[in-house]
Amino acid sequence: MAIFKDSKLIETKKYKLNGRCSNNQAEQLAIIKALQNIKVVETNDKTALIFIESKIALESLKNRKNHTYLIEIIER
């Protein structure tokens, strides 16, 4: 994960996942970690961008009928 502030790279982070974690779960956990890290970056800007390549994770966020536990956490 790379964290930028004012177009400057301020931090990179890596996370190790359980071997039983699926690719979709890993993508969803990446979104959760990004949201958690946004909360601690000191800035006056109220806009945050999260870039993710997972079409499945994005579609899961759009689908109101079929949600996993991780998607519910992201939406909170």
trRosetta pair geometry for C-beta under 8 A, 3 or more apart (Angstrom, degrees):
i j d omega theta_ij theta_ji phi_ij phi_ji
1 12 6.6 156 81 -160 52 57
1 13 4.6 -14 59 60 106 91
1 14 7.4 -178 16 -76 78 35
1 15 7.5 34 -8 -8 116 102
1 30 6.9 175 -80 -154 109 89
1 33 6.3 -128 -58 115 159 122
1 34 6.3 -162 -143 -84 130 81
1 37 7.0 150 139 3 144 162
2 9 6.0 -51 -171 -131 108 103
2 11 7.7 162 -156 91 45 49
2 12 5.2 -20 -102 -105 66 83
3 9 7.4 104 76 -156 49 58
3 10 5.4 -58 103 63 95 91
3 11 4.5 3 48 60 117 90
3 12 7.3 -165 15 -80 76 34
3 13 7.3 42 -18 -4 109 104
3 37 5.9 -118 -89 148 133 133
3 41 6.5 -165 180 -81 128 133
4 7 6.2 -1 173 -134 123 18
4 8 6.2 151 -157 71 78 31
4 9 5.6 -45 -97 -90 79 46
4 10 6.6 134 -128 5 25 85
5 8 5.9 -31 68 60 65 87
5 10 4.9 19 14 -23 106 138
5 41 6.0 -170 -81 -174 121 126
5 43 6.0 -155 -144 -77 112 128
6 43 7.9 -178 -36 -124 88 122
9 12 7.2 2 -178 -50 114 90
10 41 7.4 116 73 -130 149 112
11 37 8.0 -147 85 -167 130 130
13 33 7.4 -148 102 161 136 127
13 37 7.0 -156 10 -91 151 147
15 29 7.4 -135 105 135 150 119
15 30 7.9 -172 42 -96 132 68
15 33 6.2 -124 -32 -95 152 162
17 21 4.2 -68 157 34 124 156
17 25 7.8 143 -166 110 142 103
17 26 5.6 -86 -40 -106 171 97
17 29 6.8 133 -103 69 123 160
18 21 4.9 118 66 -31 79 99
21 25 4.8 -129 -167 91 82 126
21 26 5.4 101 138 -62 118 86
21 29 7.3 -28 -161 -5 138 145
22 25 4.6 98 53 7 78 102
22 26 7.0 -136 97 -6 42 86
23 26 5.6 -52 -149 34 32 114
23 27 6.5 33 152 -19 65 103
23 54 8.0 175 146 -115 92 122
24 27 5.8 -52 -150 35 33 111
24 28 6.4 29 153 -15 65 107
24 54 7.2 136 -123 -165 58 137
24 56 5.3 -76 -113 116 105 137
24 57 6.6 170 -154 -68 72 80
24 60 7.6 108 -170 -36 115 149
25 28 5.6 -57 -146 40 33 110
25 29 6.1 34 154 -19 67 106
25 68 7.9 -109 -98 137 80 159
25 70 6.3 152 -138 -21 70 159
26 29 5.7 -53 -144 38 30 111
26 30 6.5 38 151 -26 62 102
27 30 5.6 -49 -152 28 32 116
27 31 7.0 33 150 -18 61 98
27 52 6.5 104 -167 -170 98 123
27 54 3.8 56 -155 -43 152 165
27 56 7.0 108 63 73 155 98
27 57 4.2 -129 128 -51 123 137
28 31 5.7 -48 -156 30 37 112
28 32 6.7 38 147 -17 65 103
28 57 5.5 -173 -72 -124 69 109
28 60 7.2 -46 -88 82 117 151
28 68 7.1 -42 -124 75 173 130
28 70 3.9 81 138 132 137 137
28 71 6.4 -73 -138 -63 131 64
28 74 6.7 -106 -163 -41 86 132
29 32 5.4 -51 -149 36 39 114
29 33 6.3 39 153 -18 69 103
29 70 6.5 -70 -62 -142 63 136
30 33 5.8 -52 -145 38 31 110
30 34 6.3 35 153 -22 63 105
30 52 6.7 141 101 -114 123 114
31 34 5.6 -53 -149 34 31 113
31 35 6.5 30 154 -17 65 105
31 50 6.4 83 -131 159 76 151
31 52 6.3 -20 -76 -68 95 153
31 57 6.4 169 -29 174 134 136
31 74 5.3 14 116 -115 126 127
32 35 5.9 -57 -151 37 30 110
32 36 6.4 31 152 -19 65 107
32 70 6.7 -98 -40 -162 131 91
32 73 5.7 12 -107 114 123 122
32 74 5.9 -101 -76 -81 77 80
33 36 5.6 -53 -146 37 33 113
33 37 6.3 30 156 -17 66 107
34 37 5.9 -59 -148 39 29 108
34 38 6.4 37 152 -28 64 103
34 50 4.8 103 135 -123 151 119
35 38 5.6 -46 -148 25 33 116
35 39 7.1 41 153 -26 60 98
35 50 7.4 -28 -60 -71 71 147
35 74 6.9 157 -14 -137 151 68
36 39 6.0 -51 -165 21 34 115
36 40 7.6 12 150 -6 62 106
37 40 6.2 -66 -156 39 41 102
37 41 6.8 46 151 -32 72 102
38 41 6.0 -52 -150 21 36 112
38 48 4.8 33 -140 -137 136 161
38 50 7.9 -75 -52 -66 134 105
45 48 7.8 127 116 -62 105 64
52 57 6.1 -67 141 79 142 138
52 58 6.9 168 88 -55 115 97
54 57 3.8 56 104 11 125 110
54 58 6.5 161 99 -11 70 83
55 58 5.7 -58 -150 41 34 111
55 59 6.1 34 154 -19 69 108
56 59 5.8 -55 -143 39 29 110
56 60 6.2 35 154 -24 63 106
57 60 5.6 -52 -148 33 30 115
57 61 6.7 32 152 -20 62 102
58 61 5.8 -53 -154 32 33 112
58 62 6.7 29 150 -16 64 106
59 62 5.6 -57 -150 38 37 111
59 63 6.2 33 154 -22 70 109
60 63 5.9 -56 -140 35 30 109
60 66 7.4 -90 -136 100 74 90
60 67 7.1 112 178 -118 89 58
60 68 6.9 -19 -168 12 135 101
60 71 5.1 -123 145 -92 111 137
61 71 6.3 -161 -87 -146 57 104
61 74 6.6 -77 -104 106 105 139
61 75 7.3 162 -142 -72 82 96
63 66 5.1 -19 134 48 130 88
63 67 7.2 -178 97 -65 87 69
64 67 7.5 -23 -164 -43 29 112
67 71 4.4 -132 -155 85 87 127
67 72 5.4 99 149 -55 128 85
67 75 7.8 -42 -141 -3 142 140
68 71 4.9 99 51 6 73 101
68 72 7.2 -132 97 -4 41 87
69 72 5.7 -57 -154 34 32 114
69 73 6.7 34 149 -21 65 102
70 73 5.6 -50 -152 31 36 113
70 74 6.6 39 150 -21 65 102
71 74 5.6 -50 -151 32 36 115
71 75 6.5 32 154 -18 66 107
72 75 5.9 -59 -148 37 32 110
72 76 7.0 45 152 -37 62 96
73 76 6.0 -44 -159 10 35 116
